[in-house]
Amino acid sequence: MNWKPNAATWSIAQNMEHLIVINKSYFPVIDAVRKGNYKTPFTAKLVFLVSFFGKTVLKAVMILSSPTNNGILISPWKFIS
């Protein structure tokens, strides 16, 4: 699990640790939802703002997709050799 093909890539163990650390930030929100005391942040109540930023991010990511692959996103790592 600690084997890496080269120094520039992460091992499986490093990937797993990364996912665990990143996902820990969701635990307090999930607990609040379970307990029924979750309060929607003020910015989430501004639907037009959430929609605008969501569409902006999607457009930025869609630049990486091509019409020949039916809109499926392509990983940027595929372009880096």
GROMACS elastic network, one bead per residue, 0.5 to 0.9 nm:
[ bonds ]
;  ai    aj funct       b0    kb
    1     4     6  0.84268   500
    1    11     6  0.63915   500
    1    12     6  0.51746   500
    1    13     6  0.52237   500
    1    14     6  0.84574   500
    2    10     6  0.85203   500
    2    11     6  0.51698   500
    2    12     6  0.63055   500
    2    13     6  0.56029   500
    2    14     6  0.74436   500
    3     6     6  0.88302   500
    3    10     6  0.85688   500
    3    11     6  0.55762   500
    3    12     6  0.74850   500
    3    13     6  0.85128   500
    4     7     6  0.68931   500
    4     8     6  0.85467   500
    4     9     6  0.64187   500
    4    10     6  0.62137   500
    4    12     6  0.79411   500
    5     8     6  0.84093   500
    5     9     6  0.69547   500
    5    10     6  0.84763   500
    5    11     6  0.80219   500
    6     9     6  0.58881   500
    6    10     6  0.83820   500
    7    10     6  0.77870   500
   10    13     6  0.79429   500
   10    14     6  0.57162   500
   10    15     6  0.63522   500
   11    14     6  0.51317   500
   11    15     6  0.63283   500
   11    16     6  0.87077   500
   12    15     6  0.50955   500
   12    16     6  0.62130   500
   12    17     6  0.86334   500
   13    16     6  0.51037   500
   13    17     6  0.61380   500
   13    18     6  0.85545   500
   14    17     6  0.50927   500
   14    18     6  0.61033   500
   14    19     6  0.86991   500
   15    18     6  0.50712   500
   15    19     6  0.63148   500
   15    20     6  0.87425   500
   16    19     6  0.51807   500
   16    20     6  0.62705   500
   16    21     6  0.86902   500
   17    20     6  0.51292   500
   17    21     6  0.61441   500
   17    22     6  0.85475   500
   18    21     6  0.52411   500
   18    22     6  0.60623   500
   18    23     6  0.84542   500
   19    22     6  0.52225   500
   19    23     6  0.59269   500
   19    24     6  0.85278   500
   20    23     6  0.52847   500
   20    24     6  0.62290   500
   21    24     6  0.53945   500
   21    25     6  0.75992   500
   22    25     6  0.60857   500
   22    26     6  0.81127   500
   23    26     6  0.55496   500
   23    27     6  0.72646   500
   24    27     6  0.53999   500
   24    28     6  0.81249   500
   25    28     6  0.69123   500
   25    29     6  0.80119   500
   26    29     6  0.54357   500
   26    30     6  0.62104   500
   26    31     6  0.87017   500
   27    30     6  0.51121   500
   27    31     6  0.60941   500
   27    32     6  0.86007   500
   28    31     6  0.51202   500
   28    32     6  0.61864   500
   28    33     6  0.87080   500
   29    32     6  0.50997   500
   29    33     6  0.62572   500
   29    34     6  0.86732   500
   29    38     6  0.70646   500
   30    33     6  0.51296   500
   30    34     6  0.62194   500
   30    35     6  0.86761   500
   30    38     6  0.85113   500
   31    34     6  0.50771   500
   31    35     6  0.61785   500
   31    36     6  0.85345   500
   31    37     6  0.88383   500
   31    38     6  0.83742   500
   32    35     6  0.51439   500
   32    36     6  0.60645   500
   32    37     6  0.53189   500
   32    39     6  0.82905   500
   33    36     6  0.50358   500
   33    37     6  0.62445   500
   33    38     6  0.50148   500
   33    39     6  0.85321   500
   34    37     6  0.78763   500
   34    38     6  0.82372   500
   35    38     6  0.76513   500
   36    39     6  0.88735   500
   39    42     6  0.88882   500
   40    43     6  0.83014   500
   40    44     6  0.64602   500
   40    45     6  0.72060   500
   41    44     6  0.54024   500
   41    45     6  0.69211   500
   42    45     6  0.53455   500
   42    46     6  0.71104   500
   43    46     6  0.53776   500
   43    47     6  0.81102   500
   43    49     6  0.75507   500
   43    50     6  0.74744   500
   44    47     6  0.64348   500
   44    49     6  0.79756   500
   44    50     6  0.63474   500
   45    48     6  0.87885   500
   45    49     6  0.86837   500
   45    50     6  0.82452   500
   46    49     6  0.54469   500
   46    50     6  0.64534   500
   46    51     6  0.86969   500
   47    50     6  0.51633   500
   47    51     6  0.59697   500
   47    52     6  0.84321   500
   48    51     6  0.50560   500
   48    52     6  0.59643   500
   48    53     6  0.86601   500
   49    52     6  0.50674   500
   49    53     6  0.62642   500
   49    54     6  0.84595   500
   50    53     6  0.53971   500
   50    54     6  0.60154   500
   50    55     6  0.85759   500
   51    54     6  0.50748   500
   51    55     6  0.60766   500
   51    56     6  0.84703   500
   52    55     6  0.53098   500
   52    56     6  0.61000   500
   52    57     6  0.87063   500
   53    57     6  0.61345   500
   53    58     6  0.84817   500
   54    57     6  0.53394   500
   54    58     6  0.61652   500
   54    59     6  0.86654   500
   55    59     6  0.60719   500
   55    60     6  0.85843   500
   56    59     6  0.52254   500
   56    60     6  0.63056   500
   56    61     6  0.87661   500
   57    60     6  0.50997   500
   57    61     6  0.62790   500
   57    62     6  0.85875   500
   58    61     6  0.51340   500
   58    62     6  0.59753   500
   58    63     6  0.87890   500
   59    62     6  0.50006   500
   59    63     6  0.65467   500
   60    63     6  0.56628   500
   60    64     6  0.79662   500
   61    64     6  0.58740   500
   61    65     6  0.76372   500
   61    73     6  0.76736   500
   62    65     6  0.51596   500
   62    66     6  0.80977   500
   62    71     6  0.77901   500
   62    72     6  0.86483   500
   62    73     6  0.66870   500
   62    74     6  0.88922   500
   63    66     6  0.75794   500
   63    73     6  0.86953   500
   64    73     6  0.62959   500
   64    74     6  0.59534   500
   64    75     6  0.75927   500
   64    76     6  0.71106   500
   65    68     6  0.85601   500
   65    69     6  0.73638   500
   65    70     6  0.84387   500
   65    71     6  0.58067   500
   65    72     6  0.60781   500
   65    74     6  0.56510   500
   65    75     6  0.88022   500
   66    69     6  0.58428   500
   66    70     6  0.73814   500
   66    71     6  0.62741   500
   66    72     6  0.76618   500
   66    73     6  0.78161   500
   66    74     6  0.81921   500
   67    70     6  0.56413   500
   67    71     6  0.59479   500
   67    72     6  0.86312   500
   68    71     6  0.76375   500
   69    72     6  0.57640   500
   69    73     6  0.82128   500
   69    74     6  0.88381   500
   70    73     6  0.89366   500
   74    77     6  0.84296   500
   74    78     6  0.71966   500
   74    79     6  0.88306   500
   75    78     6  0.55745   500
   75    79     6  0.77289   500
   76    79     6  0.55401   500
   76    80     6  0.70125   500
   77    80     6  0.51563   500
   77    81     6  0.79303   500
   78    81     6  0.74915   500
